[in-house]
Amino acid sequence: MRPLPVLLTATMLALSSTNGRAEPVTPPFFRFHTSERYSGQVAKPILRTKMDREYRTRLNLGAQQPVNFAGHYVLTVWGCGAGCLMGAILDARNGTVNWLPFTVCCGRDYDAEPIEFRPDSTLLVIRGMRNEQGANGTYYYRYEQDSLKLIDSQPQAKN
């Protein structure tokens, strides 16, 4: 029978391409698809908190961008130090401001964006460290009911 050698060859090829380590499985953006497509003008941010007011220029600049996240949101990010990013999620329909609950920094995967998202998906992928603490890795969040819910995490492989 030939299936066993074919299976062994396929397994060896898969392991050789990853140095014997299993490749992390990234949840696909389409699994968190949203059919909502807000196309109106983005509402002016409502500045309710001290932090909202402190970053009003950044929030107002974000509100000038088109919807880019989860159907009716604008996810806007900016630098907050060397290799550090912070940001907010603006509801394009009503101007509500929701802050990312952490900064993102120090990711070592230079081939991937530190924050990845899509206009038609509620999935948010974070690569690096959150608040400059803990493990460097990849963190998968789903945005629902105006908050991020961690759905998976993968520590970065040590070299």
C-alpha positions as CSV (number, residue, x, y, z in Angstrom):
1,M,0.0,0.0,0.0
2,R,1.2,3.5,-0.8
3,P,-0.8,5.8,1.5
4,L,1.5,5.4,4.5
5,P,4.7,6.5,2.6
6,V,2.8,9.4,1.1
7,L,1.5,10.4,4.6
8,L,5.0,10.1,6.1
9,T,6.5,12.2,3.3
10,A,3.8,14.9,3.7
11,T,4.4,15.0,7.5
12,M,8.2,15.3,7.1
13,L,7.8,18.1,4.6
14,A,5.5,20.0,6.9
15,L,7.8,19.6,9.9
16,S,10.9,20.5,7.9
17,S,9.3,23.8,6.8
18,T,8.7,24.8,10.4
19,N,11.9,23.4,12.0
20,G,9.8,20.7,13.8
21,R,7.5,23.3,15.4
22,A,3.8,23.5,14.6
23,E,2.9,26.7,12.9
24,P,0.4,28.8,14.9
25,V,-3.1,28.8,13.5
26,T,-4.4,32.3,13.0
27,P,-8.1,32.7,13.2
28,P,-9.3,33.9,9.8
29,F,-10.9,37.3,9.6
30,F,-13.9,35.8,7.7
31,R,-14.8,33.7,10.7
32,F,-15.7,37.0,12.5
33,H,-17.4,38.5,9.5
34,T,-19.9,41.3,9.9
35,S,-22.3,42.2,7.1
36,E,-22.9,45.7,8.4
37,R,-21.5,48.4,6.0
38,Y,-21.9,51.9,7.4
39,S,-21.4,54.3,4.5
40,G,-22.5,57.6,6.0
41,Q,-20.4,60.4,7.3
42,V,-18.3,59.5,10.4
43,A,-19.8,61.2,13.5
44,K,-17.7,63.7,15.4
45,P,-16.1,62.1,18.5
46,I,-17.9,62.7,21.7
47,L,-15.3,63.8,24.2
48,R,-16.6,62.6,27.6
49,T,-13.5,61.7,29.5
50,K,-10.3,63.5,30.4
51,M,-8.4,61.2,28.1
52,D,-10.8,61.9,25.3
53,R,-10.2,65.6,25.7
54,E,-6.4,65.2,26.0
55,Y,-6.3,63.3,22.6
56,R,-9.1,65.3,20.9
57,T,-6.8,66.2,17.9
58,R,-6.0,62.5,17.3
59,L,-9.6,61.5,17.7
60,N,-10.8,64.2,15.4
61,L,-8.2,63.2,12.8
62,G,-9.4,59.6,13.1
63,A,-13.0,60.7,12.5
64,Q,-11.9,62.1,9.1
65,Q,-11.0,58.5,8.0
66,P,-13.5,56.1,6.4
67,V,-14.9,53.1,8.4
68,N,-12.1,50.5,8.6
69,F,-13.2,48.1,11.3
70,A,-16.1,45.9,12.3
71,G,-18.7,47.4,9.9
72,H,-19.2,50.8,11.5
73,Y,-16.1,51.7,13.4
74,V,-12.9,53.7,12.7
75,L,-9.9,52.2,14.5
76,T,-7.3,54.9,14.8
77,V,-3.8,54.4,16.1
78,W,-0.8,56.6,16.6
79,G,2.7,56.4,18.1
80,C,3.2,56.8,21.8
81,G,7.0,56.3,22.1
82,A,9.7,54.3,20.4
83,G,7.9,51.3,18.9
84,C,4.8,51.9,20.9
85,L,1.2,52.4,19.6
86,M,-2.0,53.4,21.3
87,G,-5.4,54.0,19.8
88,A,-9.2,54.2,20.0
89,I,-12.2,52.8,18.3
90,L,-14.7,55.4,17.1
91,D,-18.3,54.5,16.5
92,A,-19.0,56.1,13.1
93,R,-22.7,56.2,13.7
94,N,-22.8,58.1,17.0
95,G,-19.3,59.4,17.9
96,T,-18.7,57.1,20.9
97,V,-15.0,56.7,21.8
98,N,-13.7,53.4,23.1
99,W,-10.0,53.2,23.9
100,L,-7.8,50.2,23.3
101,P,-7.3,48.9,26.8
102,F,-3.5,48.6,26.3
103,T,-0.7,50.0,24.3
104,V,1.1,47.7,21.9
105,C,4.9,47.6,21.6
106,C,8.0,45.6,21.1
107,G,6.8,43.1,18.6
108,R,9.7,41.3,16.9
109,D,7.8,40.0,13.8
110,Y,8.8,42.7,11.3
111,D,6.9,41.0,8.5
112,A,3.5,41.6,10.2
113,E,1.7,44.7,11.3
114,P,1.5,45.1,15.1
115,I,-2.3,45.8,14.9
116,E,-4.3,44.1,12.1
117,F,-8.0,44.5,11.4
118,R,-10.5,44.6,8.5
119,P,-13.6,46.7,7.7
120,D,-15.8,43.6,7.4
121,S,-14.6,41.7,10.5
122,T,-14.8,42.1,14.2
123,L,-11.4,40.3,14.7
124,L,-8.5,42.4,16.0
125,V,-5.0,40.9,16.0
126,I,-2.3,42.4,18.3
127,R,1.3,41.4,17.8
128,G,3.9,42.3,20.5
129,M,3.5,43.2,24.2
130,R,0.5,44.8,25.7
131,N,1.3,47.7,28.1
132,E,5.0,46.8,27.8
133,Q,4.3,43.8,30.1
134,G,4.0,40.1,29.9
135,A,4.8,37.9,27.0
136,N,5.6,39.0,23.5
137,G,3.1,37.2,21.3
138,T,0.0,37.4,19.1
139,Y,-3.3,38.1,20.7
140,Y,-6.7,37.7,19.0
141,Y,-9.7,39.8,20.1
142,R,-13.3,40.0,19.0
143,Y,-14.9,43.4,19.3
144,E,-18.5,43.1,20.5
145,Q,-20.8,45.3,22.6
146,D,-18.1,48.0,22.5
147,S,-15.4,46.0,24.2
148,L,-12.6,43.7,23.2
149,K,-12.9,40.0,24.2
150,L,-9.7,37.9,24.1
151,I,-10.4,34.7,22.1
152,D,-6.9,33.3,21.7
153,S,-3.2,34.0,22.3
154,Q,0.0,32.6,21.1
155,P,3.3,33.3,22.8
156,Q,6.1,34.2,20.4
157,A,8.5,31.4,19.7
158,K,12.0,31.9,21.3
159,N,14.8,31.9,18.7
